[in-house]
Amino acid sequence: MDGSLILDDNLRKARVSEGDLRSKLREANILSLSEVKAVIFETTGDIIVIHSKNAEAQVAEWLLTDVKRK
């Protein structure tokens, strides 16, 4: 995900279903998609949810250095 936008092509490439994504969001205690800043599929196979209740919070670019986008 890029913020609250689900990147369907990326889900397909990573072979992750929307159900898997929803499960990870629940595991991260996400109450609303507006809290999501990014969801990252790591090379280890882990799915990481970066989130904040602060709508103005930005993810530090350094944390996303190795992340392929869209």
mmCIF file of the N, C-alpha and C atoms, coordinates in Angstrom:
data_MODEL
# 
_entry.id   MODEL 
# 
loop_
_atom_site.group_PDB 
_atom_site.id 
_atom_site.type_symbol 
_atom_site.label_atom_id 
_atom_site.label_alt_id 
_atom_site.label_comp_id 
_atom_site.label_asym_id 
_atom_site.label_entity_id 
_atom_site.label_seq_id 
_atom_site.pdbx_PDB_ins_code 
_atom_site.Cartn_x 
_atom_site.Cartn_y 
_atom_site.Cartn_z 
_atom_site.occupancy 
_atom_site.B_iso_or_equiv 
_atom_site.pdbx_formal_charge 
_atom_site.auth_seq_id 
_atom_site.auth_comp_id 
_atom_site.auth_asym_id 
_atom_site.auth_atom_id 
_atom_site.pdbx_PDB_model_num 
ATOM 1   N N  . MET A 1 1  ? 0.845  -1.179  0.000  1.00 0.00 ? 1  MET A N  1 
ATOM 2   C CA . MET A 1 1  ? 0.000  0.000   0.000  1.00 0.00 ? 1  MET A CA 1 
ATOM 3   C C  . MET A 1 1  ? 0.885  1.235   0.000  1.00 0.00 ? 1  MET A C  1 
ATOM 4   N N  . ASP A 1 2  ? 0.364  2.255   -0.599 1.00 0.00 ? 2  ASP A N  1 
ATOM 5   C CA . ASP A 1 2  ? 0.991  3.575   -0.579 1.00 0.00 ? 2  ASP A CA 1 
ATOM 6   C C  . ASP A 1 2  ? -0.030 4.476   0.105  1.00 0.00 ? 2  ASP A C  1 
ATOM 7   N N  . GLY A 1 3  ? 0.154  4.697   1.406  1.00 0.00 ? 3  GLY A N  1 
ATOM 8   C CA . GLY A 1 3  ? -0.877 5.365   2.171  1.00 0.00 ? 3  GLY A CA 1 
ATOM 9   C C  . GLY A 1 3  ? -2.106 4.469   2.191  1.00 0.00 ? 3  GLY A C  1 
ATOM 10  N N  . SER A 1 4  ? -3.280 5.030   1.966  1.00 0.00 ? 4  SER A N  1 
ATOM 11  C CA . SER A 1 4  ? -4.499 4.219   1.983  1.00 0.00 ? 4  SER A CA 1 
ATOM 12  C C  . SER A 1 4  ? -4.809 3.574   0.629  1.00 0.00 ? 4  SER A C  1 
ATOM 13  N N  . LEU A 1 5  ? -3.954 3.800   -0.356 1.00 0.00 ? 5  LEU A N  1 
ATOM 14  C CA . LEU A 1 5  ? -4.146 3.238   -1.698 1.00 0.00 ? 5  LEU A CA 1 
ATOM 15  C C  . LEU A 1 5  ? -3.593 1.814   -1.780 1.00 0.00 ? 5  LEU A C  1 
ATOM 16  N N  . ILE A 1 6  ? -4.454 0.872   -2.094 1.00 0.00 ? 6  ILE A N  1 
ATOM 17  C CA . ILE A 1 6  ? -4.026 -0.518  -2.274 1.00 0.00 ? 6  ILE A CA 1 
ATOM 18  C C  . ILE A 1 6  ? -3.460 -0.663  -3.678 1.00 0.00 ? 6  ILE A C  1 
ATOM 19  N N  . LEU A 1 7  ? -2.225 -1.132  -3.767 1.00 0.00 ? 7  LEU A N  1 
ATOM 20  C CA . LEU A 1 7  ? -1.551 -1.298  -5.053 1.00 0.00 ? 7  LEU A CA 1 
ATOM 21  C C  . LEU A 1 7  ? -1.772 -2.733  -5.534 1.00 0.00 ? 7  LEU A C  1 
ATOM 22  N N  . ASP A 1 8  ? -2.879 -2.936  -6.255 1.00 0.00 ? 8  ASP A N  1 
ATOM 23  C CA . ASP A 1 8  ? -3.292 -4.276  -6.683 1.00 0.00 ? 8  ASP A CA 1 
ATOM 24  C C  . ASP A 1 8  ? -2.224 -4.996  -7.495 1.00 0.00 ? 8  ASP A C  1 
ATOM 25  N N  . ASP A 1 9  ? -1.540 -4.291  -8.391 1.00 0.00 ? 9  ASP A N  1 
ATOM 26  C CA . ASP A 1 9  ? -0.489 -4.928  -9.193 1.00 0.00 ? 9  ASP A CA 1 
ATOM 27  C C  . ASP A 1 9  ? 0.622  -5.469  -8.299 1.00 0.00 ? 9  ASP A C  1 
ATOM 28  N N  . ASN A 1 10 ? 0.974  -4.706  -7.272 1.00 0.00 ? 10 ASN A N  1 
ATOM 29  C CA . ASN A 1 10 ? 2.026  -5.148  -6.359 1.00 0.00 ? 10 ASN A CA 1 
ATOM 30  C C  . ASN A 1 10 ? 1.586  -6.358  -5.545 1.00 0.00 ? 10 ASN A C  1 
ATOM 31  N N  . LEU A 1 11 ? 0.304  -6.402  -5.164 1.00 0.00 ? 11 LEU A N  1 
ATOM 32  C CA . LEU A 1 11 ? -0.211 -7.576  -4.453 1.00 0.00 ? 11 LEU A CA 1 
ATOM 33  C C  . LEU A 1 11 ? -0.059 -8.818  -5.327 1.00 0.00 ? 11 LEU A C  1 
ATOM 34  N N  . ARG A 1 12 ? -0.442 -8.698  -6.587 1.00 0.00 ? 12 ARG A N  1 
ATOM 35  C CA . ARG A 1 12 ? -0.333 -9.837  -7.508 1.00 0.00 ? 12 ARG A CA 1 
ATOM 36  C C  . ARG A 1 12 ? 1.121  -10.275 -7.674 1.00 0.00 ? 12 ARG A C  1 
ATOM 37  N N  . LYS A 1 13 ? 2.023  -9.308  -7.852 1.00 0.00 ? 13 LYS A N  1 
ATOM 38  C CA . LYS A 1 13 ? 3.444  -9.639  -8.035 1.00 0.00 ? 13 LYS A CA 1 
ATOM 39  C C  . LYS A 1 13 ? 4.007  -10.358 -6.815 1.00 0.00 ? 13 LYS A C  1 
ATOM 40  N N  . ALA A 1 14 ? 3.566  -9.959  -5.630 1.00 0.00 ? 14 ALA A N  1 
ATOM 41  C CA . ALA A 1 14 ? 4.062  -10.561 -4.389 1.00 0.00 ? 14 ALA A CA 1 
ATOM 42  C C  . ALA A 1 14 ? 3.271  -11.802 -3.993 1.00 0.00 ? 14 ALA A C  1 
ATOM 43  N N  . ARG A 1 15 ? 2.234  -12.107 -4.791 1.00 0.00 ? 15 ARG A N  1 
ATOM 44  C CA . ARG A 1 15 ? 1.358  -13.249 -4.503 1.00 0.00 ? 15 ARG A CA 1 
ATOM 45  C C  . ARG A 1 15 ? 0.737  -13.149 -3.109 1.00 0.00 ? 15 ARG A C  1 
ATOM 46  N N  . VAL A 1 16 ? 0.264  -11.938 -2.811 1.00 0.00 ? 16 VAL A N  1 
ATOM 47  C CA . VAL A 1 16 ? -0.411 -11.658 -1.542 1.00 0.00 ? 16 VAL A CA 1 
ATOM 48  C C  . VAL A 1 16 ? -1.867 -11.329 -1.864 1.00 0.00 ? 16 VAL A C  1 
ATOM 49  N N  . SER A 1 17 ? -2.784 -11.986 -1.183 1.00 0.00 ? 17 SER A N  1 
ATOM 50  C CA . SER A 1 17 ? -4.203 -11.724 -1.425 1.00 0.00 ? 17 SER A CA 1 
ATOM 51  C C  . SER A 1 17 ? -4.669 -10.522 -0.610 1.00 0.00 ? 17 SER A C  1 
ATOM 52  N N  . GLU A 1 18 ? -5.806 -9.977  -0.984 1.00 0.00 ? 18 GLU A N  1 
ATOM 53  C CA . GLU A 1 18 ? -6.373 -8.892  -0.189 1.00 0.00 ? 18 GLU A CA 1 
ATOM 54  C C  . GLU A 1 18 ? -6.708 -9.388  1.212  1.00 0.00 ? 18 GLU A C  1 
ATOM 55  N N  . GLY A 1 19 ? -7.075 -10.652 1.338  1.00 0.00 ? 19 GLY A N  1 
ATOM 56  C CA . GLY A 1 19 ? -7.341 -11.239 2.651  1.00 0.00 ? 19 GLY A CA 1 
ATOM 57  C C  . GLY A 1 19 ? -6.091 -11.246 3.520  1.00 0.00 ? 19 GLY A C  1 
ATOM 58  N N  . ASP A 1 20 ? -4.936 -11.589 2.908  1.00 0.00 ? 20 ASP A N  1 
ATOM 59  C CA . ASP A 1 20 ? -3.666 -11.554 3.642  1.00 0.00 ? 20 ASP A CA 1 
ATOM 60  C C  . ASP A 1 20 ? -3.355 -10.129 4.094  1.00 0.00 ? 20 ASP A C  1 
ATOM 61  N N  . LEU A 1 21 ? -3.589 -9.176  3.201  1.00 0.00 ? 21 LEU A N  1 
ATOM 62  C CA . LEU A 1 21 ? -3.349 -7.774  3.522  1.00 0.00 ? 21 LEU A CA 1 
ATOM 63  C C  . LEU A 1 21 ? -4.235 -7.328  4.683  1.00 0.00 ? 21 LEU A C  1 
ATOM 64  N N  . ARG A 1 22 ? -5.527 -7.645  4.604  1.00 0.00 ? 22 ARG A N  1 
ATOM 65  C CA . ARG A 1 22 ? -6.451 -7.289  5.691  1.00 0.00 ? 22 ARG A CA 1 
ATOM 66  C C  . ARG A 1 22 ? -5.994 -7.890  7.020  1.00 0.00 ? 22 ARG A C  1 
ATOM 67  N N  . SER A 1 23 ? -5.540 -9.125  6.974  1.00 0.00 ? 23 SER A N  1 
ATOM 68  C CA . SER A 1 23 ? -5.062 -9.792  8.178  1.00 0.00 ? 23 SER A CA 1 
ATOM 69  C C  . SER A 1 23 ? -3.888 -9.041  8.791  1.00 0.00 ? 23 SER A C  1 
ATOM 70  N N  . LYS A 1 24 ? -2.936 -8.621  7.963  1.00 0.00 ? 24 LYS A N  1 
ATOM 71  C CA . LYS A 1 24 ? -1.779 -7.870  8.456  1.00 0.00 ? 24 LYS A CA 1 
ATOM 72  C C  . LYS A 1 24 ? -2.191 -6.516  9.025  1.00 0.00 ? 24 LYS A C  1 
ATOM 73  N N  . LEU A 1 25 ? -3.163 -5.874  8.381  1.00 0.00 ? 25 LEU A N  1 
ATOM 74  C CA . LEU A 1 25 ? -3.643 -4.587  8.893  1.00 0.00 ? 25 LEU A CA 1 
ATOM 75  C C  . LEU A 1 25 ? -4.311 -4.764  10.250 1.00 0.00 ? 25 LEU A C  1 
ATOM 76  N N  . ARG A 1 26 ? -5.090 -5.824  10.404 1.00 0.00 ? 26 ARG A N  1 
ATOM 77  C CA . ARG A 1 26 ? -5.706 -6.100  11.703 1.00 0.00 ? 26 ARG A CA 1 
ATOM 78  C C  . ARG A 1 26 ? -4.644 -6.401  12.749 1.00 0.00 ? 26 ARG A C  1 
ATOM 79  N N  . GLU A 1 27 ? -3.628 -7.171  12.357 1.00 0.00 ? 27 GLU A N  1 
ATOM 80  C CA . GLU A 1 27 ? -2.542 -7.511  13.272 1.00 0.00 ? 27 GLU A CA 1 
ATOM 81  C C  . GLU A 1 27 ? -1.822 -6.251  13.772 1.00 0.00 ? 27 GLU A C  1 
ATOM 82  N N  . ALA A 1 28 ? -1.762 -5.228  12.918 1.00 0.00 ? 28 ALA A N  1 
ATOM 83  C CA . ALA A 1 28 ? -1.113 -3.957  13.278 1.00 0.00 ? 28 ALA A CA 1 
ATOM 84  C C  . ALA A 1 28 ? -2.078 -3.002  13.993 1.00 0.00 ? 28 ALA A C  1 
ATOM 85  N N  . ASN A 1 29 ? -3.281 -3.505  14.310 1.00 0.00 ? 29 ASN A N  1 
ATOM 86  C CA . ASN A 1 29 ? -4.301 -2.707  15.012 1.00 0.00 ? 29 ASN A CA 1 
ATOM 87  C C  . ASN A 1 29 ? -4.761 -1.482  14.225 1.00 0.00 ? 29 ASN A C  1 
ATOM 88  N N  . ILE A 1 30 ? -4.831 -1.614  12.909 1.00 0.00 ? 30 ILE A N  1 
ATOM 89  C CA . ILE A 1 30 ? -5.314 -0.536  12.058 1.00 0.00 ? 30 ILE A CA 1 
ATOM 90  C C  . ILE A 1 30 ? -6.830 -0.461  12.187 1.00 0.00 ? 30 ILE A C  1 
ATOM 91  N N  . LEU A 1 31 ? -7.331 0.727   12.489 1.00 0.00 ? 31 LEU A N  1 
ATOM 92  C CA . LEU A 1 31 ? -8.772 0.934   12.605 1.00 0.00 ? 31 LEU A CA 1 
ATOM 93  C C  . LEU A 1 31 ? -9.361 1.550   11.343 1.00 0.00 ? 31 LEU A C  1 
ATOM 94  N N  . SER A 1 32 ? -8.524 2.249   10.581 1.00 0.00 ? 32 SER A N  1 
ATOM 95  C CA . SER A 1 32 ? -8.954 2.924   9.358  1.00 0.00 ? 32 SER A CA 1 
ATOM 96  C C  . SER A 1 32 ? -7.787 2.949   8.377  1.00 0.00 ? 32 SER A C  1 
ATOM 97  N N  . LEU A 1 33 ? -8.091 2.791   7.092  1.00 0.00 ? 33 LEU A N  1 
ATOM 98  C CA . LEU A 1 33 ? -7.017 2.822   6.091  1.00 0.00 ? 33 LEU A CA 1 
ATOM 99  C C  . LEU A 1 33 ? -6.288 4.155   6.079  1.00 0.00 ? 33 LEU A C  1 
ATOM 100 N N  . SER A 1 34 ? -6.910 5.206   6.595  1.00 0.00 ? 34 SER A N  1 
ATOM 101 C CA . SER A 1 34 ? -6.252 6.517   6.637  1.00 0.00 ? 34 SER A CA 1 
ATOM 102 C C  . SER A 1 34 ? -5.052 6.517   7.586  1.00 0.00 ? 34 SER A C  1 
ATOM 103 N N  . GLU A 1 35 ? -4.953 5.530   8.469  1.00 0.00 ? 35 GLU A N  1 
ATOM 104 C CA . GLU A 1 35 ? -3.810 5.419   9.385  1.00 0.00 ? 35 GLU A CA 1 
ATOM 105 C C  . GLU A 1 35 ? -2.581 4.835   8.696  1.00 0.00 ? 35 GLU A C  1 
ATOM 106 N N  . VAL A 1 36 ? -2.782 4.148   7.580  1.00 0.00 ? 36 VAL A N  1 
ATOM 107 C CA . VAL A 1 36 ? -1.690 3.440   6.899  1.00 0.00 ? 36 VAL A CA 1 
ATOM 108 C C  . VAL A 1 36 ? -0.836 4.427   6.112  1.00 0.00 ? 36 VAL A C  1 
ATOM 109 N N  . LYS A 1 37 ? 0.458  4.350   6.343  1.00 0.00 ? 37 LYS A N  1 
ATOM 110 C CA . LYS A 1 37 ? 1.407  5.161   5.568  1.00 0.00 ? 37 LYS A CA 1 
ATOM 111 C C  . LYS A 1 37 ? 2.037  4.315   4.468  1.00 0.00 ? 37 LYS A C  1 
ATOM 112 N N  . ALA A 1 38 ? 2.302  3.044   4.777  1.00 0.00 ? 38 ALA A N  1 
ATOM 113 C CA . ALA A 1 38 ? 2.875  2.127   3.784  1.00 0.00 ? 38 ALA A CA 1 
ATOM 114 C C  . ALA A 1 38 ? 2.749  0.703   4.292  1.00 0.00 ? 38 ALA A C  1 
ATOM 115 N N  . VAL A 1 39 ? 2.645  -0.233  3.360  1.00 0.00 ? 39 VAL A N  1 
ATOM 116 C CA . VAL A 1 39 ? 2.754  -1.656  3.664  1.00 0.00 ? 39 VAL A CA 1 
ATOM 117 C C  . VAL A 1 39 ? 3.863  -2.179  2.760  1.00 0.00 ? 39 VAL A C  1 
ATOM 118 N N  . ILE A 1 40 ? 4.814  -2.854  3.371  1.00 0.00 ? 40 ILE A N  1 
ATOM 119 C CA . ILE A 1 40 ? 6.011  -3.267  2.637  1.00 0.00 ? 40 ILE A CA 1 
ATOM 120 C C  . ILE A 1 40 ? 6.174  -4.775  2.726  1.00 0.00 ? 40 ILE A C  1 
ATOM 121 N N  . PHE A 1 41 ? 6.400  -5.398  1.581  1.00 0.00 ? 41 PHE A N  1 
ATOM 122 C CA . PHE A 1 41 ? 6.713  -6.821  1.511  1.00 0.00 ? 41 PHE A CA 1 
ATOM 123 C C  . PHE A 1 41 ? 8.228  -6.941  1.519  1.00 0.00 ? 41 PHE A C  1 
ATOM 124 N N  . GLU A 1 42 ? 8.778  -7.415  2.636  1.00 0.00 ? 42 GLU A N  1 
ATOM 125 C CA . GLU A 1 42 ? 10.229 -7.506  2.794  1.00 0.00 ? 42 GLU A CA 1 
ATOM 126 C C  . GLU A 1 42 ? 10.782 -8.723  2.056  1.00 0.00 ? 42 GLU A C  1 
ATOM 127 N N  . THR A 1 43 ? 12.064 -8.700  1.747  1.00 0.00 ? 43 THR A N  1 
ATOM 128 C CA . THR A 1 43 ? 12.702 -9.824  1.060  1.00 0.00 ? 43 THR A CA 1 
ATOM 129 C C  . THR A 1 43 ? 12.689 -11.087 1.921  1.00 0.00 ? 43 THR A C  1 
ATOM 130 N N  . THR A 1 44 ? 12.483 -10.942 3.220  1.00 0.00 ? 44 THR A N  1 
ATOM 131 C CA . THR A 1 44 ? 12.399 -12.086 4.129  1.00 0.00 ? 44 THR A CA 1 
ATOM 132 C C  . THR A 1 44 ? 11.037 -12.772 4.061  1.00 0.00 ? 44 THR A C  1 
ATOM 133 N N  . GLY A 1 45 ? 10.082 -12.133 3.373  1.00 0.00 ? 45 GLY A N  1 
ATOM 134 C CA . GLY A 1 45 ? 8.726  -12.649 3.299  1.00 0.00 ? 45 GLY A CA 1 
ATOM 135 C C  . GLY A 1 45 ? 7.785  -12.004 4.297  1.00 0.00 ? 45 GLY A C  1 
ATOM 136 N N  . ASP A 1 46 ? 8.340  -11.211 5.215  1.00 0.00 ? 46 ASP A N  1 
ATOM 137 C CA . ASP A 1 46 ? 7.507  -10.500 6.188  1.00 0.00 ? 46 ASP A CA 1 
ATOM 138 C C  . ASP A 1 46 ? 6.759  -9.361  5.515  1.00 0.00 ? 46 ASP A C  1 
ATOM 139 N N  . ILE A 1 47 ? 5.566  -9.089  6.017  1.00 0.00 ? 47 ILE A N  1 
ATOM 140 C CA . ILE A 1 47 ? 4.795  -7.936  5.559  1.00 0.00 ? 47 ILE A CA 1 
ATOM 141 C C  . ILE A 1 47 ? 4.766  -6.938  6.710  1.00 0.00 ? 47 ILE A C  1 
ATOM 142 N N  . ILE A 1 48 ? 5.256  -5.740  6.462  1.00 0.00 ? 48 ILE A N  1 
ATOM 143 C CA . ILE A 1 48 ? 5.390  -4.708  7.482  1.00 0.00 ? 48 ILE A CA 1 
ATOM 144 C C  . ILE A 1 48 ? 4.376  -3.601  7.219  1.00 0.00 ? 48 ILE A C  1 
ATOM 145 N N  . VAL A 1 49 ? 3.670  -3.191  8.269  1.00 0.00 ? 49 VAL A N  1 
ATOM 146 C CA . VAL A 1 49 ? 2.708  -2.097  8.180  1.00 0.00 ? 49 VAL A CA 1 
ATOM 147 C C  . VAL A 1 49 ? 3.286  -0.898  8.922  1.00 0.00 ? 49 VAL A C  1 
ATOM 148 N N  . ILE A 1 50 ? 3.485  0.196   8.199  1.00 0.00 ? 50 ILE A N  1 
ATOM 149 C CA . ILE A 1 50 ? 3.925  1.453   8.818  1.00 0.00 ? 50 ILE A CA 1 
ATOM 150 C C  . ILE A 1 50 ? 2.684  2.327   8.931  1.00 0.00 ? 50 ILE A C  1 
ATOM 151 N N  . HIS A 1 51 ? 2.403  2.777   10.154 1.00 0.00 ? 51 HIS A N  1 
ATOM 152 C CA . HIS A 1 51 ? 1.154  3.516   10.357 1.00 0.00 ? 51 HIS A CA 1 
ATOM 153 C C  . HIS A 1 51 ? 1.297  4.583   11.432 1.00 0.00 ? 51 HIS A C  1 
ATOM 154 N N  . SER A 1 52 ? 0.354  5.506   11.412 1.00 0.00 ? 52 SER A N  1 
ATOM 155 C CA . SER A 1 52 ? 0.293  6.576   12.404 1.00 0.00 ? 52 SER A CA 1 
ATOM 156 C C  . SER A 1 52 ? -1.117 7.143   12.411 1.00 0.00 ? 52 SER A C  1 
ATOM 157 N N  . LYS A 1 53 ? -1.585 7.515   13.582 1.00 0.00 ? 53 LYS A N  1 
ATOM 158 C CA . LYS A 1 53 ? -2.887 8.176   13.679 1.00 0.00 ? 53 LYS A CA 1 
ATOM 159 C C  . LYS A 1 53 ? -2.768 9.647   13.267 1.00 0.00 ? 53 LYS A C  1 
ATOM 160 N N  . ASN A 1 54 ? -1.543 10.165  13.246 1.00 0.00 ? 54 ASN A N  1 
ATOM 161 C CA . ASN A 1 54 ? -1.290 11.541  12.834 1.00 0.00 ? 54 ASN A CA 1 
ATOM 162 C C  . ASN A 1 54 ? -1.343 11.616  11.303 1.00 0.00 ? 54 ASN A C  1 
ATOM 163 N N  . ALA A 1 55 ? -2.373 12.251  10.781 1.00 0.00 ? 55 ALA A N  1 
ATOM 164 C CA . ALA A 1 55 ? -2.575 12.318  9.321  1.00 0.00 ? 55 ALA A CA 1 
ATOM 165 C C  . ALA A 1 55 ? -1.437 13.039  8.607  1.00 0.00 ? 55 ALA A C  1 
ATOM 166 N N  . GLU A 1 56 ? -0.739 13.912  9.306  1.00 0.00 ? 56 GLU A N  1 
ATOM 167 C CA . GLU A 1 56 ? 0.344  14.679  8.682  1.00 0.00 ? 56 GLU A CA 1 
ATOM 168 C C  . GLU A 1 56 ? 1.698  13.977  8.765  1.00 0.00 ? 56 GLU A C  1 
ATOM 169 N N  . ALA A 1 57 ? 1.774  12.870  9.489  1.00 0.00 ? 57 ALA A N  1 
ATOM 170 C CA . ALA A 1 57 ? 3.038  12.149  9.639  1.00 0.00 ? 57 ALA A CA 1 
ATOM 171 C C  . ALA A 1 57 ? 3.498  11.610  8.288  1.00 0.00 ? 57 ALA A C  1 
ATOM 172 N N  . GLN A 1 58 ? 4.778  11.704  8.046  1.00 0.00 ? 58 GLN A N  1 
ATOM 173 C CA . GLN A 1 58 ? 5.386  11.203  6.812  1.00 0.00 ? 58 GLN A CA 1 
ATOM 174 C C  . GLN A 1 58 ? 6.405  10.126  7.154  1.00 0.00 ? 58 GLN A C  1 
ATOM 175 N N  . VAL A 1 59 ? 6.530  9.145   6.294  1.00 0.00 ? 59 VAL A N  1 
ATOM 176 C CA . VAL A 1 59 ? 7.541  8.109   6.472  1.00 0.00 ? 59 VAL A CA 1 
ATOM 177 C C  . VAL A 1 59 ? 8.877  8.679   6.018  1.00 0.00 ? 59 VAL A C  1 
ATOM 178 N N  . ALA A 1 60 ? 9.897  8.517   6.852  1.00 0.00 ? 60 ALA A N  1 
ATOM 179 C CA . ALA A 1 60 ? 11.231 8.999   6.495  1.00 0.00 ? 60 ALA A CA 1 
ATOM 180 C C  . ALA A 1 60 ? 11.699 8.295   5.217  1.00 0.00 ? 60 ALA A C  1 
ATOM 181 N N  . GLU A 1 61 ? 12.136 9.058   4.263  1.00 0.00 ? 61 GLU A N  1 
ATOM 182 C CA . GLU A 1 61 ? 12.558 8.517   2.970  1.00 0.00 ? 61 GLU A CA 1 
ATOM 183 C C  . GLU A 1 61 ? 13.646 7.457   3.131  1.00 0.00 ? 61 GLU A C  1 
ATOM 184 N N  . TRP A 1 62 ? 14.514 7.614   4.114  1.00 0.00 ? 62 TRP A N  1 
ATOM 185 C CA . TRP A 1 62 ? 15.591 6.664   4.358  1.00 0.00 ? 62 TRP A CA 1 
ATOM 186 C C  . TRP A 1 62 ? 15.043 5.265   4.615  1.00 0.00 ? 62 TRP A C  1 
ATOM 187 N N  . LEU A 1 63 ? 13.892 5.168   5.307  1.00 0.00 ? 63 LEU A N  1 
ATOM 188 C CA . LEU A 1 63 ? 13.293 3.868   5.594  1.00 0.00 ? 63 LEU A CA 1 
ATOM 189 C C  . LEU A 1 63 ? 12.795 3.159   4.337  1.00 0.00 ? 63 LEU A C  1 
ATOM 190 N N  . LEU A 1 64 ? 12.542 3.920   3.293  1.00 0.00 ? 64 LEU A N  1 
ATOM 191 C CA . LEU A 1 64 ? 11.992 3.365   2.051  1.00 0.00 ? 64 LEU A CA 1 
ATOM 192 C C  . LEU A 1 64 ? 13.029 3.239   0.942  1.00 0.00 ? 64 LEU A C  1 
ATOM 193 N N  . THR A 1 65 ? 14.309 3.411   1.278  1.00 0.00 ? 65 THR A N  1 
ATOM 194 C CA . THR A 1 65 ? 15.376 3.417   0.282  1.00 0.00 ? 65 THR A CA 1 
ATOM 195 C C  . THR A 1 65 ? 15.363 2.184   -0.610 1.00 0.00 ? 65 THR A C  1 
ATOM 196 N N  . ASP A 1 66 ? 15.189 1.008   -0.040 1.00 0.00 ? 66 ASP A N  1 
ATOM 197 C CA . ASP A 1 66 ? 15.265 -0.240  -0.813 1.00 0.00 ? 66 ASP A CA 1 
ATOM 198 C C  . ASP A 1 66 ? 13.904 -0.752  -1.275 1.00 0.00 ? 66 ASP A C  1 
ATOM 199 N N  . VAL A 1 67 ? 12.888 0.050   -1.129 1.00 0.00 ? 67 VAL A N  1 
ATOM 200 C CA . VAL A 1 67 ? 11.517 -0.378  -1.441 1.00 0.00 ? 67 VAL A CA 1 
ATOM 201 C C  . VAL A 1 67 ? 11.162 0.017   -2.863 1.00 0.00 ? 67 VAL A C  1 
ATOM 202 N N  . LYS A 1 68 ? 10.738 -0.985  -3.665 1.00 0.00 ? 68 LYS A N  1 
ATOM 203 C CA . LYS A 1 68 ? 10.236 -0.691  -5.006 1.00 0.00 ? 68 LYS A CA 1 
ATOM 204 C C  . LYS A 1 68 ? 8.838  -0.131  -4.858 1.00 0.00 ? 68 LYS A C  1 
ATOM 205 N N  . ARG A 1 69 ? 8.522  0.870   -5.630 1.00 0.00 ? 69 ARG A N  1 
ATOM 206 C CA . ARG A 1 69 ? 7.214  1.502   -5.547 1.00 0.00 ? 69 ARG A CA 1 
ATOM 207 C C  . ARG A 1 69 ? 6.491  1.381   -6.865 1.00 0.00 ? 69 ARG A C  1 
ATOM 208 N N  . LYS A 1 70 ? 5.202  1.267   -6.781 1.00 0.00 ? 70 LYS A N  1 
ATOM 209 C CA . LYS A 1 70 ? 4.274  1.189   -7.930 1.00 0.00 ? 70 LYS A CA 1 
ATOM 210 C C  . LYS A 1 70 ? 4.961  0.568   -9.063 1.00 0.00 ? 70 LYS A C  1 
# 
